[in-house]
Amino acid sequence: MEALHSPGAEPAVRSARLTVESPERMRDLGRSVAKLLRPGDLVMLTGELGAGKTTLTRGLGEGLGVRGAVTSPTFVIARVHPSLTGGPALVHVDAYRLGGGLDEMEDLDLDVSLPESVVVVEWGDGKVEDLTDDRLHVLIHRTAGDTDDDHREVTLRGHGARWSGVDLKSATA
């Protein structure tokens, strides 16, 4: 794991990188990351179509113990999965079809859901960063053009004070 520190006002960014060999391992990663999450956390997922964002979110849902099948919310934009275990709900958002920035996202009332839920946003780059200074950004990269390759390079980046003491590498072990 590397910890990046920059001089100035920005808090440190903590990161961890790993290779994920299969969709099953992507779900396992989601279950592991879920152990690090708590109410109020924002998780941004970045990766091209078919990279594994929804598969990772499925694992997050399993790890958080939420109700309902976690599927892509592309056409409904957002789904709420209440907890079955007394933990935080999972709010799963697909911002792919949303063109605007935070103004358009405000219509979803994510700022209302955020304090008591874990909010996961696919395609949120440039759209949700202003919801909070503290967020976990998961970048998923797959080899372009090779659709038979299930290998993904995943980078977890914790931004802000919330993530400064969190060992992201523990989720990748």
N, C-alpha and C positions, 0 to 999 in steps of 0.2 A: 504494500500500500504506500502511496505517496501522499504527503501533505504539502499542499502548495500554499505558500505565504506570500502575500504581496504587501508592500508598504502602502500606507494610506488608510482610508476609511473602510475599505472592504474587509469583512472578516475572512478568516482563512477558509479555503475550500479543501475538504478532505476527499480523497478519492481512492478507489480500489478498482482493479481491472481483472477480468477473468475470461476464459474461453468456455462457452457452453456448447456441448456436443449434440444436444437433441432437444426436442420439445419437452420431453419428460424432465430433463435437467433444468430447463427454463422454468417450469412449474416449481421444481425443487428450490430454485433460487428465489422465486416469489415467496414461497413458504418461509425461507430463511430470512428474507428481508422483512417480512411481516413481523417477526419477533422484535425488530428494532423500532417499529412504528408505534405511535401513540396518537390519541385524539389531537387534532389540530395540524397534523402533518400533511404537507402537500408533496405529492410525488409526480414529477413530470417524466413522461416516457417519450423518447425520441428514437425513431428508426423508420426506415422505409417500409412500404407495404410488405407484409409477410415476414417482417423481422422477428416478431414474437412478442409484441407489446401486449396483446390481449392474453396470450398464453402466460406471460409473466403475471398479469393482473389476476388471472384465474388462480395462480399459486398464492398471490397476496390474499385473495378472498378465502382460500382454504386455510391459510395460516391465521387469518383474523377470525375465522369461524363465523362467516356471514351466511345469510340465507339467500338462496336462489343461485341459479347457474350464472356464472360470470361469462357473458358473451359481449361481443363488440357492440357498443351503443351508437354505432355510426348513424343510424336513421332516427334514433330518438334523442341523440346528443348526450343524454346523461341518464344513468340508472343509479338508484340507491339500493344497496343491499344491507338491510339491518343485521345487527349482530345477533347470533344465537347464544352467545356466551357472556353477555353483559359488557362486551368491549365496544370499541367504536364501530359505527357503520362505515361501509365502504361506499363512497360516491365515485362512480366510474364515468368519466367524461371523455368523449371523442370530439376534439375541437377541429377535426379535419375540414369540415364543411363551413366552419365559422371563419369569415374573412377578417373581421375586425380584431382589435386588440382587447384590452380589458373592458372597454365599454360594452362590447357585445357579450363578453363573458359575464358581465354583471347581471344580465337578464336571467342567467341561470341561478342567481343568488348563491354562488359558491362561497362568498364571504360570510354568509349566514351559516352554511353547512360546515365550514372549515373548523371552527373551534371544537366541535364535538365529534367530528368524523375524520377519517383518513380520506383525502381527496386525491384521486389518481386521474391525471389528465394526459391522454394520448394526443400527440400533435399540438402540444401547448406552447411550443417555443414562440416567443414574441407575443404571447397572449395572456399568460397567467403569472409571469414572474412578479408583477406588482401586487399580487394578492398578499405576499408575505416575503420578508427577507430570508426566511428559513425554508429551505426546500431540499428535497432529494431529487436529483436529476439522474435518470437512468438512460444512458445512450446505448443503443443496440445496433451493431453493425454486422451485416452479413456480406459475404462475397458477392459482388454484383455480377449478374449474368449466369451464375451457377445455381440454378434452382434445386438441384439435387443435394446440395451441401447444407446440412443442418447446423453446421458450426456457426456460432455467433461470437463476436467479441463484444463484451459488455463492460461498460464503465459506470460505476456508481460515483456520483459526486454530491457530497453533502455541502450545502451552502448555508452560511449563517451560524449564529451562536448555538442554535439547537443541535447542530451536527458536529460542533467542535470537539466534543468529548466522546463521540460515538465511533466505535471501531468497525468501520464498514467492511474490513477484511473478514470479520467474524461471519458475515453473511455469505461470504464467498468460499468458506472452507468446506 
